[in-house]
Amino acid sequence: MMTVDFVTSASSVPASELLSQIIEVILEILTSVDKVLVKKDCFKELATYLERIVPVLKELNKKDAGHSESFNAAIEILNREIKAAKQLLMECSKRNKVYLLMNCRAIVKRLEDTTTEISRALGLLPLASLDLSTSIREEIGELCDNMGRAEFKAAIPEVEILEKVESGIQDRNVDRSYANHLLSLIADAVGISTERSALKKEFDEFKSEIENARLRKDQAEAIQMEQIIALLERADATSSPLEKETKYFSKRKSLGSQPLEPLQSFYCPITRDVMVDPVETSSGQTFERSAIEKWFSTGNKLCPLTMTLLDTSILRPNKTLRQSIEEWKDRNSMITIASMKSKLMSEDVEEVLHCLEQLQDLCQQRDQHREWVILENYIPSLIHLLSFKNCDIRHRALVILRILVKDRDDAKERLAKVDEAIESIVKFLGRRIEERKLAVALLLELSKCDFLRDCIGKIQGCFFYLVTMLNSDDNQGSRDAQELLENLSVSNQNVVKMAKANYFTYLLQRLSAGPEDVKMIMATTLAEMELTDHHKESLLEGGVLGPLLHLVSHGDIEMKNVAVKALRNLSSVPKNGLQMIKEGAARPLFDLLLHHSLSSSSLREQAAATIMHLALSTVSQEASETPVSLLESQDEILMLFSLINLTGPDVQQRILQTFNALCQSPSAKNIKSKLIQCPAIQLLVQLCEHDNQNVRPNAVKLFCCLSDDGDEAIILEYVGQKFLETLVKIIQTSDNEEEIASAMGIISNLPEVPQITQWLLDARALPPIFKYLKNSRISDPNRSQLVENAVGAVRRFTDPTNLEWQKRAAEAGFIPMLVQLLEYGTTLTKEYAAISLARFSESSLGLSRPIPKRKGLWCFSPPPEIVCHIHGGLCSVESSFCLLEAEAVGPLVSVLEEPDPGASEASLDALLTLIEGERLQSGSKVLEAANAIHPMIKFLSSPSPRLQEKALHALERIFRLPEFKQKYGQSAQMRLVDLTQRGNNSMKSLSARILAHLNVLHDQSSYF
């Protein structure tokens, strides 16, 4: 259905120019891939391959390799396919979402074909004759292999939708509920709001695609689009109420006012009744299917009309005749419905009852009849009949109203507009049993609409009557009342009113002592109610936990399920969660997970979610409280974690969330220790490669938590190159910022082993890390964790023992970014940034270029380059990592004032690299100019011994210089004297030595 633009041959363009064009198009694709509206995961996978191709193409361009025929052929294929990929990306970024969904099979086919062709093009490159590096050759080989094996598929929900569309068209399904369900599935699949106006807008845009197909002269696509639109037009949201009304009345007025008699061909020759399912026999005669099948079943093989021998296996549906009969029935039904309304206002009770009986029969026959009754505006008339004295009329009116509003929001909206309609219905709750039952059934249907639910809850006496009905002998009425209360309970205001009507007292009584079916209803209500935290706490204090745990342990699967859902609801309050742990609620929940083969997947998921709530409650404990632990022993920890291997994605997600919570609780140290000792790291490495978008982020988060202070040997045992490539891919492709932050955190926390850092560089980790630092708003508190972890990850690439790594980080632009973070980042971000800058600065002296000697006549020579005050040579940010050139000294001095000793210490370390060795004189002057000396003196009184000692060592060197000793010595004296008395042995000795420099102590003092 989707067009493919023809891409012309590029053989006339030089290879070098063509390579540059291809690179440019790839970069356009990479910057636009986030804009696609469908199959984003597939496009991102393609983009990952294309991003890896760019360095290869750049290398080929440098070699000027465009000479051989095979090389030029490969580049032409690349050019064609890259342009095709861009064209497809543009289509999938701009076309209507529903249209794209209907074409998802074609889209993934084009993606797969493009990827395969690009792989083929790379395979055609004459590598043997090209002077390429080993790494580039290996990359080309790996790309060919990866892209050649790449598979792009339409997702299962997309395929199911397409099958439903095809089935609906084939079966001529005009049922409104089918269309509504299908449109809902489509909305979920393409990310459209299910709100009516949003669906209508999207559907109208989809309809406009027919005209586009006609302009392209694609008649087959236009016909297919018309069939899809005809199917979806039956959905409520695709037409506004006014459009439906206009269309209906236009058709109804064209029919006249008198019903038509059926044509003779409509009658079955056997039954003499109008046919419903006409079928044609081998003799060419048409009969009602059930009648001719009965004829055959009695042994007759001759045609009832022609008496010719029939092939009894042949019965062809007569679709044309069936459609004509249906159109005739619809015409007469429409005329009948339109003519009956005035009779409802008759004073003749019998006539009104007859009319209501006929109307009820029509409404029960077909959904379309109900729509016509609604469009004829019967609802106000039916509401008016509720005030009639005759109880049979009231009964019929209540029944018809319920039929009309069932699963129809448009009917509910019309009812809401009728003055005092809800009040009229609620009044029936206080009347006779039969009327009360009908009113509750009607209100139950109305309560499924948010607006009407609020209206019902506002009517005085509503909850009193409903709670009273719960104790009635009428089972159906009691059940409907309970379900209505359950629906109304989604509003906190209504829950308050229900509590005042003693509903909770009733609920607790029936949950403890009622029959099994009533217990089921009560547990379901507790599971679904939108309870306030106060009411959740009240219910737990009222003793609801015991009956629910009894149901969990002794009920059937369905009973266990709703009981656990109720526990899940109540456990969302931390106070309740802690109390539930104390009262032993965890054990039966663990048992449900352990005996997973005996439990339904839904039950296991609910149990796991409740356990997760209990774990979250342990995080909120006050320091003054006696700690409550969810998992006491190592066996319990291992048992729960081991279940990850034995359960599906939903339960896996909850168990991982449980451990993530426990790692933030008072028992975190014990939990982490036990997890590291068990095979948790090995399993988490596997789960970090999981396809499920809920499991993987939680696994990455837990791994990050364990890697923070885990056993290096255990971590290194399971962390290999593939895992690191997975982390980098997550950073590049994930839409979950918390997952990205956790992946960055793992990179930050991993031991600084050279092999790990090299693997990360080989996996191209630096560009995505830089991208997130560059694109993140530094001051955004919601992204602080992401920025902290990203800067922490940068540290490993700044190791001063490996200049190659430092150069790659500097060339990527990290140094200016680190300086910026010193001003705007969190305290931890500043600490990490200062550590990296200190490491860069350690290498600066050896990288500063010597000043070239000036030759010839000085007056004609170019002006001399500016010499670095610290390093005595020519410096730059990218080549020598100079802190002065990076303008980092001032921001580092500002960090010295941070209250956190970690950030201050890291900043001090960076600044002290400026006074190492022969740089003491020049460096001290730079520090003085930046006002760094006074903060160092203040550190002598710091509560951090490490800061004190580092400041002492720095000042001992600085005070060797007479001008600094004279200028700053006096302000340091009292702090130094205090250290000679209160410091540790090494600080006492060093303080005394400085005081000797300052002529305060004699060189022979006992302090030495």
N, C-alpha and C positions, 0 to 999 in steps of 0.2 A: 504493500500500500504506500510506503514511503518512497520518495524519489531519490535517485542517486545521480548527482551531477556528473557529467562526463568530464574527465580530466585529460586535457590534451597532452601530447608527447612533449617532452622537454629536451629532446635530443639536440636541438639547436642552441641550447644554453650551455656555456662552459661548465665543466664539472665543479670547479671551485665556487662559481656563482650559485650553482644549483644547491651545493651543500650549505651555503650561507642562507639561502632561501628556506631550505628544509629546517635548519636550526631555528630560524625566525618563526616559522609556523609552529614548530614544536613548543617554543616558549609561549606563543599565544595560547596554545592548547592548555599548557600547564597553568597559566594564569586564569583560564576560564572554566576549568573542569568543575569547580564548585558550583557553577551556575546551572548545570544540567538538572532537569526536573525529574527524570526517571533513570533507573539503573546506575545511580551514582557510584555504587561500589565497582561496577564493571568499568566505568570510565576512569575511576581512580586507579584501578589495576593497570589499564592501558597507559595511563599517565606515568605510572611508576616505571614501566618499561621505556617509555619515550624519554623520560628524564635520564635514564642510564645510557640512552643512545647518544645524547648530546656530546659528552666528552669524546666518544668514539668518532663522531662526525668532525669535531674540532681537530682531533689528531689527524684524521684523513686529509682535512683541508690544509693543515700545516705541511703535509708531505707532498702536496700538489700531485696527487696520485691519479688524476683523471686522464689516463692514456689508453688503457686496455679496453677492449670491447666489453668484457665481462664486468669490469668496474663500472663503466658508464651505464650498462644495462641494470645493474643493481641499484645505482643511484636514481635512475628513472623510475624504477618500481617504488623505491622509497618515497620519491617526490609525489607520485600518484597516490600512494596509500596514505601518506601523512595529510595530504589535502583532502582526501576522502574522509579521514578521521575528523578533521576540522569541520567539514561540511556536516557530518553527522552530529557532532557536538553542538553546532549552531542550531540545527533543527531541534535537538533535544533540549535546548535552552529556551526556545522561543515558542514552540508549538503548544497547543492545548494539552493539558496533562492527561485528560481522558483519551484523547486521540493517540497520544504516545503510548498509553497503556494498551490500547487495542492493537498497537503495532509492536509490542515489546518483543515478540518472537523475531520479527524482522530486524529490530535494532540489535539484539544479541547476535544474530546471524551475521550482520554487517561488521560488528565489532570483532567477532571471531575470524571472519574472512580477512579483515584488515590486519589483525595481529599475525595470522598465518603468513600473509603475503610479505609483511615486514620481516618476519623470520626468514622467509625464503630469500628476500633481497640481501639480508646480512650474510646468508650462506653462500651467495654468489660472489661475494668480495674475494678477489684473488689474494688471499693472505700471504701466500708463499712469496709473491713478488713485491709485497709492500713492506717497507722498512718500519714496522710497528713494534712498540714495546711489548714485552711478554704479557704485562698486565692488560693491555688493550686487546691483544689476541685472545687471552683467556676470557675477558669480558664479552667479546663478540661471540665466542663459543657458548658461553653460559646464556647469553641473551637468546641466541638461536634455539637453544634447548628449551629454555623457559617459555618463550613465546610460541614455539612450535607445539608445546604440550598444553598451552593455556586453553581453558574451556569457559565459555560464557553461556550461562543458561538463564532462562526466565525463571523467576522464583515460583515456588509451588502456589502461593496465593494468586499470583498473576495467571498462571496456567488454569487454575480452578475458575477464575473469573471468566476467562476466554471460553472455557468449556460451557459455563452457564449461559453466556451470551449466545453461543452457537446452538445450544439446546433450546433456549427460549425462542429463538428465531425459527428453528425447525419445527417446534411443536406449536407455533403460533400462540405462545403463552401471553395472554393479555391480563393476567391477574395482577392487581395492584400491589399485593403483598410481595409477589415474586419480584416485581420491578423495584419496590422499595428496598428489599433485602439486597438485590444486586447492586443498586446504586450505593447503598451503605458500604458494601464490600469494595466497590470502586473508590469511594471516598477514602477509606482506610488505606488502600493500596497506594494511592498517589498523594496522600497527605492533604486532602481537602477537608475543611471543616464540614461537619454534618449539619450545620445550621442551614436552614432552607435557602436564604439569600445567596450564600456562598455556593451551594450546589446548583442553584438556578443560573448563576452567573457562569459557572464552569460549563454547564450543559448548553447554554446559549452559544458560548464560544465553540463548543464541540460541533454544534449544528452548522456553524459557519464554515467548517472544514469541508462540507459537501460542495459548496461553491468553489472552494479551492481545487477540489478534485475535478470538478467540471471544467474549470479553466485549464487544468493540465490535460484535459480530454481523457481522464482516467474513468471511463464509464463503469467499470467493474467495481472500483473503489467507491464511487458515488452510490451505486446500488447497495453495496454492503453497508455503507454509512447510513443510508435511509432505513435499512432493516434494524440496525442497532438503535437508531433514534426512535423508531416506532415502538421498539420494545421498552426503552427507558422512559418514554413519554408517559407511560402509565404511572410512574412514580409520583408521589405527592409533591416532591420538591422541584420537579422539572417544569411545572406550570404553576403560575400564581393563581390564587383563588379567583381573581377577576378573569384571567385567561380561560380557566376551566368553565366558569359561569358563562362567559361570552360564547365559547365554543358549543356548550350544551344548548343554550337557548336558541342559537342560530340553527342548530340541527333540529331541535324540537319544533320550532315554528315552521320549518319546511315540510313537516310530516302531515299537517292538517290536524283535525281534532277527532276523527273517527277511526276506530280500530279496523283493520282489514281482515277479511276471511282468509284462511290459508289456501294456497294453490293446491290443486288436485295432486300434483307431483310430491307434495309434502307428506302425503299420507302413506303409511305402510300398507301394501296390498293384503298383508296377513292380519294385522291387528286393527286396521282402519283408524289408527291414531297417528297424529303428527310424529314424525320420526325425530329421534335425538341423535342417533349414531348410524346414519344411512350407509349401507355397504352394497357394492355391486357384485353380482354373481357372475359365473362364467357365461351365462346366457345373456348378459347385458342388462338384466332387470335389477332394480334397487329395492332393498328391504331394510327393515330395522334389524341391526345386528343380532340382538337377543332373540328376535322372532325367527330369523332364518336359521340361527344356530340350534334353536329348539326343534325346528322342523327337521334339521339333519339328524339330531340326536334320537329322534323317534324312528329312524331307519329310512326316511324319505330321501331319495337321491334325485328326484325329478323337480324341475322348476315349478313352483306353485302356479305360475301364470301360463308358461308356454309348454309345460310338461316335457320339456327336453331334458336329457340326462345332464346332470351338473357335476363338475369337478368340485367336490366338497372342500378341497383344500384351498380354493381360491375365493377370497372375500376381500375386494378392494374398497378401501374407504372412499366414499363419494364426497370429496372435500368441497367441491363447488356447491352441491346441493346442501350440504351441511351448513356452509356459510350463508346461503340464501335463507335457510330456515332460521338460523340464529339472528340474521338481520330482520326478518319478519317478526320474530318474537320480541326483539329489542324495540322495534318501532311501536308495537302494540303496548308493551310494558311502559314505555316512555309516555305514551298518550294517556294510559290508565293512571299512572302516578300523577301526571299533571292535572287530571280532571277530578281526582278524589279529594283534594285538599279542602275545597269549599264545604264538603259534606261533614267535615269534622266540627264545623260550627253549627250544625243542625241542632235543633231543640229535641229532635226525636232520638231518644237514647238508643233504640234498636239500630237506627241507621248509623249512628256514630260507632257503635260496637261492631257492626258489620264492616264498616270502612276500616276500622282499626285492625280487625281480623285479616282483611284482605291486604292491608299495608304490611302487617307483620309477616304474612306469607311471602310477599314480594321481597321484603328485606332479607329473609332467610334463604331465598333462592340464590341470589348472586350478589357479589360485591358491587357490581356496576349498578344494580338497582338501588343499593344503599346510597351510592354517590348521587344518583338522580334525586332521591328523596331529600338528601341534604341540600342539594342545589335548588330544589323547589321550596326551600326554607320551611320545612315542616317542623323544625325543632321548637320555634316559639309557640306554635300551635299545640304541640305535645306538652310543653311546660304549662301552658294555660289549662290543659285538661287535668293536670294534677290537683287543681282546686275543685274539681267537680265532686258532687256528692256521691255519685254512683261509684262504688268501689271497683267494679269490673272495668270501668273506663280508666280509672287511675292505675289499676294493675297493668292493663294493656299499654298505657302510655309509658309507664316505667320500663316495661320489657322492651318496647321499641326503642326508647332512648338509649338503653344499654346496648342494643344491637348496633345502633347508628354510631355511637361514640367508640365502640371497641376498635382499638388500634388505629383510630383516625384522629389526628391532631386538628384537622380542619373542622371536624364536627365538634370537638371539645371547645375550640375557640368560638364557634357560633353559639354554643350553649352558654359560655361565659359571658357573652354580650347581652344575654336576655336578663332583664331586671329581676333580681331576687330568685334566680333559677336555683342556685346552690342552697339558699335558705329554704326554698320550697321542698327540695329533696331531703335535706337534713331533718326537717320536721317529721318525716315519715319514720325516723328512728325511734320516735316515742309513741308510735301507733301499734296496730295489731301485728301479730307475728309475721303474717304473709307479706304485708306492705313493708315491714321493717327489713325482711330478707331481701326484697327487691331493691329497696333504697340502698342498702349496704352494698349489694352487688353492683349497682350503678355508680355509687360513690367510689367503690374500689377501682372501677375502670377509669373514672375521672381523676383519681389520685395519682395516676401514672403521668399526669401532666404537671410540671413544676408549678405553673401559675395557679392552676385549680387546686393543687395540694395545699397551697398557702391559703386559698379562699376557704377551703373546707375547715382547716384548722382554726380559722377566725370565728366560725359560727358558734355562738354560745350554747353550751350544753352538749356539743358534739362528742367530746371525749367521755363525758359522764355516761351518755347513752351507749357508746361503744363498749366501754369497760363493763357496763351492766350486761350487755349482750354476751360477753365472754362466758358468763355463768349460765346461759340459757340452755335448755334441753335440745334446742335445734342445732345439730352438729354443723350443718352447712352454713347457717347464719353466723354461728360462733366462729367458724373458720374464716369466713369472709371478713368479719369484724376484726379478727386478729390480723389478717393480712392487710386490711386497710390501716390499722394502727401501725403496722410495720412500715407501710409506705409513708405514712404521715410522720413517722419518727425520724426521717432524714432531716427534718428541720429542728434545730435546737430549741426554738420557741415552742414547737409542738411537744417536744420531749418534756419540757417544764410543765406544760398543761397536763400531760399524761401522768406525770409524777403526782400532781395535785389530785388527780382523779383516782389515786391509789392503784395505778396500773402496775407499778413495780412490785407492790405487795402481792398482787394477784400473780404476777409473773413468777416470783420466787416460790410462791405456794405451789403453783402448778408444775413448776420445774422439779420440785422436790417430791410431790405426791400425786401428780396427775397421771392419767393413762399414757402409754407410750406415744401415741400420735399427738397428744397435747404437749408432751415434753419436747417432741420434735418441733412443733410450732414455736414454742417458747425459746428453744435454743436458736432456731432460725432468726427469730426477732432480735435476740441479743447479738447475733452475728451480723445483722444488717443495720441495726440502729445507729443513727448519727448521734451518739451520746456525748454530752459534755464531759470534760475530765472529772467534774464534780460528781456527775451521776455514775460514771464508771467506778470512782472510788467508793461511792455510797453502796453500789451493788456488791462490790467485793466485801465491804464491811458488813453488808447484810447477809452474807453467807452463801453467795452464788457459786463460789469456787468449788465447794464440796460436791453439789449435784452435777456440775459440769464435768468434773474429773471422774465421777462415777459413770457418766455417760461415755466418756472417753475409754474407760477401762472395760465396760460391760455392754455397751450398745452395739448395734450392727454397724456396718460400714457407713451407711448414710447418716445414722445418728452420731457416730464418732465425728464425721466430717463437719456437721453443723456445730457440734459441741466445741470442736477445736477452733472453728471460725469465730465462735463467741469468745473463746479464750484469747484468740488473736486480737479481737476488738478491745477487750478489757485490758490486755497487757500493753497496749500502746501508751499507757500512762506510766512513767517510770516508777512512781510510788507503788502502783499495783504490781508491776513487774517484780520488784524486790520482794513484795509480800508473797507473791506466787512462788518465787524461788524458795523462800523460807518455809512455805507450806507444802513443798514437795511436788509442785506442778511439773517440774522438768522431767522427772523420771518417766511418767506415762507418755510424755511427748517423745522422749528418746526411744522408748519401746516401739512406738509407731514407726519411727525411722529404721530401727534395727530390724524389725520384722517387715521389711519393705515388700517382701513377696506376698504378704497377706493383706497389704494395704493398697488402696487405689492411689494413683498418681496425684489426684487432687488432695487426698487426705495427707499424703506425705508432704506436699507443698505447703499446706496449711500448718502442719506441725512444725515444719522447718521455719516458716515465717514467724510463728509464735515464739519459737526458741530464739530467733533473731531479736524479737522485741525484748525478751528477757535479758539477752546479752546487752542490748542498748541501755536497759535500766541500770545495769551495774556501772555504766560510765558516769552516771549522774550522781553517784554517791558523794556525800560530803566527807571531807577529810576527818572530821570529828567522829563519824559513824564507825561502828564495827563493820569491816568490809564483808559484803555478801558475795560469794563466789558461785557462778553458775556451774563451773566444772571444777570439782575438788581434786580429783586424782589424775595421774598420768593415764590410767586406763580409760577414763571418761574422755580425756582430750583425744587420745588416739582413736577411740571408738568413733567419736563424732567426725573427726577429720577423715577417717578411712571410708566413711559413707560417701564421700565425694566420688569415689571410684565406682560406686554401686547404684547411683541414682541419676536421674535426668537433669537437664539444664536448670530447671526451675529450682529444684532442691539444692543443686550444686551452688547456685547463686546465693541462696539463703544461708547455707553453711559457711560459705566464704564471708558473707556479710557478718555472720555471727562472730567469726574469728577476728575480723577487722575491728568489730566493736570491743571484743574482749582484750584486744591488744591496746586499747585506750583506757581500760579499766584499772582499778587498783591491783588486780592480779596479773597485769600485763607482763611483768618480768617472768613470772612462772610460765605463763602461756607461751610466750615467745621461746623460752628455753626448751620447753617440751616439744614444741613444733619443730624446732631446728634439729633436735635429737632424733625425731621420727623422720620418715622419708618425705616430709612436707615439701622441702625445697625441690626434690626431684619431681613430685607431682605438680607443683606450681609451675615449674618450667614447662611442663606439658600443657597445662591449662592456659598459660600465657599465649599459646599458639591455637587456642580453641576458636572455632568459628562463631560461637554464640556471643552476641553483643552484650549480653548481661553477665555471662560467666567470666569472660576474659578480663573486663575492667576490674572486677572484684579480685580475681587472681593476681593481676598486676599490682593492685593496691596492697594486698597482703604480702606479696613478695617484697615490695618496697619497704613495708613495715619490718619484716624479718631481716632484710639486708642492712637495716640501719645499724644494728649492733649484733649481727649474727656471727657465727663461727666462720672465719675466712676459708678455712680448709674445706668445710662442707659445701660452702657456696661455690668455691672454685671447682669442686669435684663435678658439679652439674652444669655450670655455666660455660657454654662453648660458643663458637662463632655463630652457629645457627640461631641460638637464643638471642644473641646481641643484634643480629640482623632483624629478628622479630621485633625487638624493642624499637629499633629505628623505623621499621615499617609502621608500627603503631603510632609513633610520633608523627609520621608523614601522613597517615591516612585516617586516623581515628577522628570521629566527631565528638568524642567524649573528653572534655578538658581535664577532668579528674584522672582519667586513664592516662592521658598524655603526661600530666604532672607526675603520676606514679612511675611511669616508664622513665622519665627524666630522673626521678628520685633514685631508681635502681642504678642507673648509670652513675649517678653521684655517689651512691653508697658502696658500689663494688670496690673491692681492693684495688689499689693503684698498681696493678701488675702490668708490665709493659705489653704482654701479649694481648690483654683485654683492650687496652687503649688502641693498639694497632688494629685489632679486629673492628673496633668501632669506627676508626678512620676509614678502613677499607669498606665499611658498610655505609659510608658517606653520612656520618652522624652530625658533622658540624653544621651543614647548611640548614637542616630543619631546626636545630637548637637555636641557631642565630635568628631564624625566621620568627620563632615564637618570642624571643627577647625583643626583636625589632617591632613586631606587630602588637605586643602587649602594651596596654596602658600601664606604665610603671606604677602609677598611684592607685590603680584599681584594686581594692582589697579582695575582690572575688578571684583575682588571678595571682595573688601574692604567692600561693604555694607553688604554682606553675613556674613563676619567675625564680623563686628561691631554688627550686630543684634544678632548673635549667642552668643557673649560675653555678650551682654546686657541681653539675656535670662538666661545666667548662674547666674546672680546676684540674681535672686529670689530663687535659690537653696542654697544660702550661708547665709541665714538669721541666725544670731547668736542666736536667741531665739529657734531654732530647730536644736539640735545637730545631730539628725538622718538624716536630709536633708544634712547637711554639710558633714557628714561621707560618705553618698552615692556619693556626688559630688567629694569628695577627693579620694575615692576608685576608681572612674571612671577615675582618672588621670588628673583632671582639673587644680590642682594647678601648676604643672610644665608648663602646657600649658599657663596659665595666666601669669606666669613669662616671658615666651618666648614672649608673645604678648606685654609686656612692652618695649621690645627692637625693635620689627619690625612692630607693628601695627600702625594704623592711630591714630591721637590724641584722637578721641572718643573711639577707641578700648582701648587705654592705660588708659583712664579715667574709663571705665567700668571694666577693669581688676584690676585696683588699688582699686576700690570700693569693689570688691569681695574679694581681698586679705586682705583688712582691716577688713572685716567681719569675715573671717576665723581667722585672728590673734586675734580678740577679745575673741575667745574661747580657745586660746592656753594655757593660764596659768592654767585653770582648767583641761586641758587634759594632761598636761605634767606629766609623771609618776614619782613618788618619787624614789629616789635612794635606791635600796635594801641594807640592812645592810649586811656586809661581815661576814661570819661565819667561824669558824675553824681557822686553821693556814693560815695567810695572804699569806705566801710565796707559798702555794699550791692552793690558790684561783685563779679563772680566772681574767684577767685584768679588772679593773673597766671600765664601759661604760662611754663614754664622756658626761659630764654634759653640758646642754644648758646654755650659758652665760646670757641669758635673763630670762628664766623661772625657772632656778635652778633645773631642773629635767631632765628626759630622754625624748627627743623629736624626732619626725619624721614627714615627710611631711603628710603621710596619717592618722596617729593616733592623732597628736596634731596640725597639720596645721601650724607648726612653720615657720616663714618667714626666719629665719637664715638657717634652714635645707633646705628650698626651694631655698636658694641663691637668695632671692628676694630683699634684702636690696639695693644692688648696682643698679639694674635696677630701683627700685623705686626712688632712689636719682637722677638718670639720668632724670626721668620724671619731677622732680622738675624744671628742666631747660626749660620745654616746654613753649612756649609763651601763650598757651591757659590756662586760669586760672582754668577751670574745671578739666583738667588733673592734673595740679599742686596741686590743692586742694585735689583731691582724693588720690594722692600719699602721700601728707603730712598727711592726715588722717590715712593712712595705717602705715606710719612710727611712728606716735605719739602713736600708740597702744603699741609700744616698751618701752615707758617711763611712762606708766600708773602706779599709785600707787607705790608699793615698788620697781618697776622695774626702777625707775628714774636713779639711779646710773649706773647700768649695761647697761640699754638701751641707756643712753647718751653716754657711751663709744663706743657702737656699732655705733651709729649715727656719732660720731666724726670720727671713723675709716673709715666710708664710705663717709666722707666729706659732711655730710648733714647739718651741723650747718650754714655754710656760705650762702647757698641758703635760709635758714629760715630767716636769718638777712636781705637778699635782699627783702624778701616778705614784710618787714616793709614799703617799698616804693612802693609796688604793687598798681596798679589802682583798684584792687579788694578789697573792704572793708572786705569781708569774709576772704580772704587770710591774710590780715593784722592782723585781729583779732585772727585767729588761730595761726599765727606765734607768736603773742604777748603772748598768753597763753602758748605756748610751751616754749618760751625763758624765761618767768617768772619762770617756773619750773626748767629749765636747769640752769639758773643763780643762783638758790639757792645753787648749788654746787660750792664751792669756786674755784676749779681748772678751771671750765668752765667760771665762772664770770671773773676770772683773764685773761684767755686766749682770750675770745671773747667779753668781755664787751665793750672795747674801740671801736671796729669796729661797735658796734650797737648804740653807744651813740648819734650820730648826727641824725640818723633816729628816735630814740626814742624821742629826743627833738622836732623834726619836728611834730611827732604825738601828743605831748602834746599841740601843737598849732593848728594843722589842723584836728586832728581826731575827731570822735564823742565823746560823753561824756564818754562812757565806755572805749574807747581806750585811751582817755586822762588820765583817772584815772589809768588804768593798766600800761601805759607807764611811768607815774610818779612813780608808785610803783617799777618798774624795775630800773629806774634811782636812786631811793633811795637805792636799793640793791647794785647798782654800786657806791654809795656814791657821786652821782652827784647832787641829790636833798636832802633836809632835809626832815625827816619824817613828819614834820609839814607844808610842803609846801601847798600853796593854790590849787595846782593841785589835791590834794586829796579831 
